[in-house]
Amino acid sequence: MAIKIIKPGNPVKAKQTRRFTCLFCGCIFNADLGDYEAVMICSQLDDVIVHQAICPACHKWVRRSEPLDE
């Protein structure tokens, strides 16, 4: 079975800014593409790509984020 594109995407229009929420100190901050990284977490059941950044308040790694609608 071949892959069929239902709706083509536009990588240029992809959301570059993400909003992070630190579970350690409660800080909510925005990070641009150069300020966070995407990492793959591998497990036996599934592989997941998450975005992580360092919290500007407590300097801990934050992995809870969502694309920022601008």
C-alpha positions in Angstrom: 0.0 0.0 0.0 1.4 3.4 -1.0 1.2 6.5 1.1 -1.5 8.9 0.0 -1.3 12.6 1.0 -4.7 13.8 2.1 -3.7 17.5 2.6 -0.2 18.7 1.7 1.6 20.6 4.4 3.8 23.6 4.1 7.1 23.2 6.1 7.9 26.9 5.7 4.6 27.8 7.6 5.3 25.3 10.4 5.0 26.8 13.9 8.5 27.9 15.0 7.6 29.3 18.4 6.5 27.0 21.2 5.0 27.8 24.7 6.6 25.8 27.5 5.2 25.2 31.0 7.7 24.3 33.7 6.3 21.7 36.1 9.0 22.5 38.7 8.6 26.2 39.3 5.4 27.0 37.3 7.1 29.4 34.8 5.4 29.8 31.4 7.6 31.0 28.6 7.9 31.1 24.8 10.9 29.8 23.0 11.9 30.3 19.4 13.3 27.6 17.2 16.9 28.2 18.2 16.1 28.1 21.9 14.6 24.6 22.1 15.4 21.2 20.6 13.5 18.2 19.4 14.5 14.9 20.9 13.2 11.4 20.3 12.3 9.3 23.4 12.4 5.6 22.6 10.5 2.9 24.5 9.4 -0.7 23.7 6.0 0.4 22.7 6.5 3.6 20.8 8.9 6.3 19.8 7.9 9.9 20.7 9.4 13.2 19.6 9.3 15.9 22.3 10.5 19.5 22.4 12.6 20.5 25.3 14.1 23.8 26.6 15.7 25.1 29.7 13.5 27.1 32.0 14.7 30.7 32.3 13.6 30.9 35.9 14.8 27.6 37.6 17.2 26.3 34.8 15.6 22.8 34.7 14.8 21.0 31.5 11.2 21.5 30.4 9.4 19.1 28.1 5.8 20.2 28.3 5.1 22.5 25.3 2.6 23.3 22.6 2.9 25.3 19.3 2.2 29.0 19.8 -0.5 30.4 17.6 0.5 33.8 16.3 
